[in-house]
């Protein structure tokens, strides 16, 4: 082993392990260079990913370097290496499959089984919130809101129909929108969406 030559006989394997246990870097580097490409090709055939194959092989060599004293090599070193790569590759594929299944389950939980049903539920919730907000308004104010926003009447037309002053109509509208924003939030887009839903409902 002093010449840093790699052979595959049982006696040579024992000498190799002894050298690695003694942290002989030159021997380990020669060992690494001798087998790396063969092991990488084997791992790649299983996992089909360059980075994954490299990681599997690197992990094996790191494990050998760190745990050489605990290794039980019953046959030739080459057989041990190849068997270890096959097992590690199969474990990688198994874990990848499990992770993919978990991801699909997670996405399925996030996505509704029926998008149309989810949209309908959102609309129902939206209308319910609007009804609750309108119920908080005084009767006259609520009537002005309906006539202005959904009846498409002008402020003067509302004043004439309800027999109230134009200023009173404006006050009702200001107060009504303020209360709706307080109850529903200040998002103009949300408020507009609610109005459009309600227009559809009242047709």
Residue, then its C-alpha position, 0 to 999 in steps of 0.5 A: x500500500x506504500x505505493x498507493x496502488x489499488x488492487x481487489x484481492x481480500x488481503x489488499x482490501x484489508x490493507x486498504x481498510x487499515x490505511x483508511x482507519x489510520x487516515x492515510x489520505x493518499x491511499x484514500x484519494x487513490x481509492x476514491x479515484x479508482x472507483x468513483x466513476x464506476x460508482x457514479x455510473x451505477x448510481x446514475x442508472x438508478x436515479x437518473x439525476x446527475x446531482x443525486x448520483x454524485x451525492x450518493x457516491x460522495x456520501x458512501x466515500x465519506x461514510x467509509x472515511x469516517x467509519x472505516x473502523x466499523x465496516x464489516x467487509x465480508x467479501x471484496x471491497x468492490x462488491x461492498x461498494x457496488x452493493x452499497x450504491x445500489x441500496x442507497x440508490x433504491x432508498x433515494x428513489x423510495x424517499x423521492x416517491x414518498x416526498x412526491x406523494x406527500x406533495x400531491x396530498x398537500x396540493x390536493x388539500x389546498x385545491x378544491x375538488x370542484x373549483x366551481x363549488x369553491x367559487x360559489x361558496x366564496x360568493x355566498x360568504x361575500x353576500x352573507x357579509x354584505x347582508x350583515x353589513x347592510x343590516x347594521x344601517x338605519x332603514x332610511x340609510x339602507x333604502x338610499x343605498x339600495x336606490x343609489x347603488x342598485x336602483x341606479x337612481x340619481x341623488x335628486x331622484x332618490x330625494x324626490x322618491x323618498x321625499x327628503x332633501x338632497x343633502x339628506x341623501x348625500x349624508x345617508x350615502x356617506x354614512x352608509x359607505x363608511x359603515x360598509x367599509x368598517x364592517x367589510x374592510x377598506x378594500x375597494x376591490x372587495x367592495x366593488x365585487x360585493x356590489x357586482x354580486x348584489x346587482x346580479x342577485x337583485x336582477 
